């Protein structure tokens, strides 16, 4: 039987002192509106952490009660699907302010260096007690997955917009989350030529999903055996650097070729891909 590895092992091996008072904190807040420092925000915790880290720290610092009483450090996680929790960092509590004008308890914190190679990449199983979002360090959290950081995290199908260099990196690196999501569905996709403004519309209809089709684009240096794109790349082997690949519409993994092509034709008409793009029919 394989020995499970816990987040505690990784943290202690990187210098966190197990004798200090340390809390594990899992942030999961589905409220549409969050009030932080007296201002209302509609941002998700993910967006705060990714794009406004100072705002995320303020969110973390404000508490309705003395939740972090006596703690010297908190180990912060972002709650994801089910009991999955993504490690975000270790924070030192420098001061507890009880006369704060915006919250009963405000914890002044600073991030502890030395954990950058773990941040955003380590996924733990929080266990059944997800409502218990603040726990002592003695509650072991098993590491269940090591994933790319947020820079390479799957952004959701509507947000997939990739330069050819980015697509190559994802396919050749075999990022697990990307592969899992792109293999689960088929789609109508677009390839935009940023040099000319022309567009190619295609569809996928195989059991390997989008991943299986886009893998062919990488293997063929960007053209995917499409005649019009192939001519461009024959004239300039680096021409695919002008391409951007995006998902327009999701299709079921078991869709037939006829159904997919019918959907594809509709998008070609909508976007003028035959008259003004690289589609021949």
C-alpha positions as CSV (number, residue, x, y, z in Angstrom):
1,X,0.0,0.0,0.0
2,X,1.4,3.4,-1.0
3,X,2.1,5.9,1.7
4,X,0.0,9.0,1.3
5,X,1.8,12.3,1.1
6,X,0.3,15.2,3.0
7,X,0.5,18.9,2.6
8,X,2.0,19.0,6.1
9,X,5.0,17.0,5.0
10,X,5.8,19.4,2.1
11,X,5.3,22.5,4.3
12,X,7.5,21.2,7.2
13,X,10.2,20.1,4.8
14,X,10.3,23.6,3.4
15,X,10.8,25.2,6.8
16,X,7.4,25.7,8.4
17,X,7.9,24.9,12.1
18,X,5.4,22.2,13.3
19,X,5.7,23.6,16.8
20,X,4.2,26.9,15.8
21,X,0.4,27.5,16.0
22,X,-0.7,27.0,12.4
23,X,-4.2,26.9,11.0
24,X,-5.4,25.5,7.7
25,X,-8.0,27.8,6.0
26,X,-10.2,26.8,3.0
27,X,-11.8,29.7,1.2
28,X,-15.1,28.8,-0.5
29,X,-17.6,31.7,-0.9
30,X,-20.4,31.5,-3.4
31,X,-22.1,34.7,-2.4
32,X,-22.8,36.9,-5.4
33,X,-21.9,40.0,-3.4
34,X,-19.0,40.2,-1.0
35,X,-18.4,43.3,1.2
36,X,-14.7,44.0,1.7
37,X,-13.5,47.1,3.6
38,X,-17.0,48.5,3.3
39,X,-17.1,48.1,-0.5
40,X,-19.3,45.6,-2.4
41,X,-17.7,43.3,-5.0
42,X,-19.2,40.8,-7.4
43,X,-15.9,39.1,-8.2
44,X,-15.3,35.4,-7.4
45,X,-12.5,34.4,-5.0
46,X,-10.6,33.0,-8.0
47,X,-10.7,36.3,-9.8
48,X,-9.7,38.2,-6.7
49,X,-6.7,35.9,-6.1
50,X,-5.6,35.9,-9.7
51,X,-6.1,39.5,-10.7
52,X,-6.4,41.5,-7.5
53,X,-4.3,39.8,-4.9
54,X,-4.4,42.7,-2.5
55,X,-8.2,42.5,-2.5
56,X,-8.0,38.8,-1.8
57,X,-5.7,39.5,1.2
58,X,-8.2,42.0,2.5
59,X,-11.0,39.4,2.1
60,X,-8.9,36.9,4.1
61,X,-8.0,39.4,6.7
62,X,-11.6,40.4,7.6
63,X,-13.4,38.0,10.0
64,X,-16.7,38.2,11.8
65,X,-15.2,36.5,14.9
66,X,-11.8,35.7,16.3
67,X,-11.3,32.7,14.0
68,X,-7.5,32.9,13.9
69,X,-7.1,33.5,17.6
70,X,-3.6,32.8,18.8
71,X,-2.4,31.6,15.4
72,X,1.0,32.5,14.1
73,X,0.4,31.3,10.6
74,X,-2.4,30.3,8.3
75,X,-2.0,28.0,5.3
76,X,-4.5,29.2,2.7
77,X,-6.5,27.1,0.2
78,X,-9.1,27.8,-2.4
79,X,-12.0,25.5,-2.3
80,X,-12.7,23.8,-5.7
81,X,-15.0,21.0,-6.9
82,X,-16.2,18.7,-4.1
83,X,-13.6,18.5,-1.4
84,X,-10.7,19.5,-3.6
85,X,-8.7,22.4,-2.2
86,X,-5.8,24.2,-4.0
87,X,-2.9,25.5,-1.9
88,X,-2.4,29.2,-2.2
89,X,0.3,30.1,0.2
90,X,1.4,30.5,3.8
91,X,0.7,33.8,5.6
92,X,2.2,35.1,8.9
93,X,-0.3,36.9,11.2
94,X,1.5,40.0,12.4
95,X,-1.3,41.7,14.3
96,X,-4.9,41.3,15.3
97,X,-7.0,44.5,15.2
98,X,-10.2,44.5,17.2
99,X,-11.2,48.1,16.7
100,X,-11.3,47.9,12.9
101,X,-14.1,50.1,11.4
102,X,-15.1,47.5,8.8
103,X,-15.0,44.1,10.6
104,X,-15.0,42.8,14.2
105,X,-11.6,41.2,13.7
106,X,-8.9,42.2,11.2
107,X,-5.7,40.2,10.9
108,X,-2.8,42.0,9.4
109,X,-0.8,39.4,7.4
110,X,2.2,39.0,5.1
111,X,3.0,36.1,2.8
112,X,5.8,33.8,3.8
113,X,8.5,33.2,1.2
114,X,9.7,29.7,0.2
115,X,6.6,28.0,-1.1
116,X,6.3,29.4,-4.6
117,X,7.0,26.0,-6.2
118,X,3.9,24.6,-4.4
119,X,1.5,27.5,-4.8
120,X,-1.5,26.9,-7.0
121,X,-0.1,23.5,-8.0
122,X,-0.9,21.2,-5.0
123,X,-4.4,19.9,-4.7
124,X,-5.4,18.3,-1.4
125,X,-8.5,16.4,-0.3
126,X,-10.1,18.5,2.5
127,X,-12.2,15.6,3.7
128,X,-15.8,15.4,4.5
129,X,-15.9,18.4,6.8
130,X,-15.8,21.1,4.2
131,X,-18.1,23.3,6.4
132,X,-15.2,23.3,8.9
133,X,-13.2,25.7,6.8
134,X,-10.7,26.6,9.5
135,X,-8.8,23.7,11.1
136,X,-5.6,23.0,13.0
137,X,-2.4,21.9,11.3
138,X,-2.8,18.4,12.9
139,X,-5.7,17.6,10.5
140,X,-3.7,15.9,7.8
141,X,-4.7,16.8,4.2
142,X,-3.7,14.2,1.6
143,X,-2.2,15.5,-1.6
144,X,-4.4,14.0,-4.4
145,X,-3.1,15.9,-7.4
146,X,-0.2,18.1,-8.7
147,X,-1.4,20.4,-11.5
148,X,-0.1,23.3,-13.4
149,X,-0.5,26.7,-11.7
150,X,-3.2,29.1,-12.6
151,X,-1.1,30.4,-15.5
152,X,-1.8,27.0,-17.2
153,X,-5.1,26.1,-15.6
154,X,-8.0,25.3,-17.8
155,X,-10.1,28.6,-18.0
156,X,-13.5,27.1,-19.1
157,X,-14.6,26.4,-22.7
158,X,-15.8,29.9,-23.5
159,X,-12.5,31.4,-22.5
160,X,-10.2,29.2,-24.6
161,X,-8.3,31.5,-26.9
162,X,-4.8,30.2,-27.7
163,X,-1.9,31.3,-29.8
164,X,-0.3,28.5,-31.8
165,X,2.7,28.6,-29.4
166,X,0.4,28.2,-26.4
167,X,-1.5,25.3,-28.1
168,X,1.7,23.5,-28.8
169,X,2.9,23.9,-25.2
170,X,-0.4,22.5,-23.8
171,X,-0.5,19.5,-26.2
172,X,3.2,18.7,-26.0
173,X,3.2,19.0,-22.2
174,X,0.0,17.0,-21.9
175,X,-1.4,19.2,-19.1
176,X,-3.8,16.8,-17.3
177,X,-6.6,19.3,-16.7
178,X,-6.6,20.6,-20.3
179,X,-6.4,17.1,-21.7
180,X,-9.3,15.9,-19.5
181,X,-11.6,18.8,-20.4
182,X,-10.7,19.0,-24.1
183,X,-11.1,15.2,-24.4
184,X,-14.6,15.3,-22.9
185,X,-16.4,17.2,-25.6
186,X,-16.4,18.0,-29.3
187,X,-16.9,21.6,-30.6
188,X,-17.2,24.1,-33.4
189,X,-13.8,26.0,-33.4
190,X,-12.3,29.0,-35.1
191,X,-8.8,29.7,-36.3
192,X,-8.2,33.4,-36.7
193,X,-5.3,34.6,-38.9
194,X,-4.2,37.7,-37.0
195,X,-2.2,38.9,-40.0
196,X,-5.0,39.0,-42.6
197,X,-8.1,38.9,-40.4
198,X,-9.4,35.9,-42.2
199,X,-11.0,33.0,-40.3
200,X,-11.3,29.3,-40.6
201,X,-14.2,27.4,-39.0
202,X,-14.0,23.7,-38.2
203,X,-15.7,21.1,-36.1
204,X,-14.6,18.0,-34.2
205,X,-16.5,14.8,-34.1
206,X,-14.4,12.0,-32.7
207,X,-14.1,10.1,-29.4
208,X,-10.9,12.0,-28.5
209,X,-12.9,15.2,-28.6
210,X,-11.3,18.6,-29.2
211,X,-7.9,17.4,-27.9
212,X,-7.7,14.7,-30.6
213,X,-8.4,17.2,-33.4
214,X,-6.2,20.0,-32.1
215,X,-3.4,17.5,-31.5
216,X,-3.3,17.1,-35.3
217,X,-2.8,20.9,-35.7
218,X,0.3,20.7,-33.5
219,X,1.6,17.6,-35.3
220,X,1.2,19.3,-38.7
221,X,2.8,22.6,-37.7
222,X,-0.6,24.4,-37.5
223,X,-2.5,23.5,-40.6
224,X,-4.3,20.3,-39.5
225,X,-4.4,19.1,-43.1
226,X,-6.7,21.9,-44.2
227,X,-5.8,22.8,-47.7
228,X,-6.0,26.6,-47.4
229,X,-4.0,26.7,-44.2
230,X,-1.5,24.1,-45.6
231,X,-0.7,26.5,-48.5
232,X,0.1,29.3,-46.1
233,X,2.4,27.2,-44.0
234,X,4.2,25.7,-47.1
235,X,5.1,29.2,-48.1
236,X,6.2,30.1,-44.5
237,X,6.8,27.3,-42.0
238,X,6.3,29.8,-39.1
239,X,3.1,31.2,-40.5
240,X,1.0,29.4,-37.8
241,X,2.4,31.9,-35.3
242,X,-0.2,34.2,-36.7
243,X,-3.0,31.8,-35.7
244,X,-5.3,32.0,-32.7
245,X,-7.4,28.9,-31.9
246,X,-10.7,29.3,-30.0
247,X,-13.9,27.4,-29.1
248,X,-17.1,28.8,-30.5
249,X,-19.7,26.1,-29.5
250,X,-19.6,22.9,-27.5
251,X,-20.8,19.6,-29.1
252,X,-21.5,16.2,-27.4
253,X,-18.6,13.7,-27.4
254,X,-20.9,11.2,-29.2
255,X,-22.1,13.6,-32.0
256,X,-22.1,12.1,-35.5
257,X,-20.1,13.6,-38.3
258,X,-23.2,14.7,-40.2
259,X,-24.6,16.5,-37.2
260,X,-21.3,18.3,-36.4
261,X,-20.8,19.3,-40.0
262,X,-24.3,20.7,-40.1
263,X,-23.6,22.8,-37.1
264,X,-20.2,23.9,-38.6
265,X,-22.0,25.0,-41.8
266,X,-24.3,27.3,-39.8
267,X,-21.3,29.0,-38.1
268,X,-19.5,29.4,-41.5
269,X,-22.6,31.3,-42.8
270,X,-22.9,33.4,-39.6
271,X,-19.3,34.5,-39.7
272,X,-18.7,34.7,-43.5
273,X,-16.0,32.1,-43.4
274,X,-16.6,30.9,-46.9
275,X,-16.9,34.3,-48.6
276,X,-14.2,36.1,-46.5
277,X,-12.3,33.3,-44.8
278,X,-10.3,30.2,-45.4
279,X,-13.3,27.8,-45.7
280,X,-13.9,26.3,-49.2
281,X,-17.4,24.9,-48.6
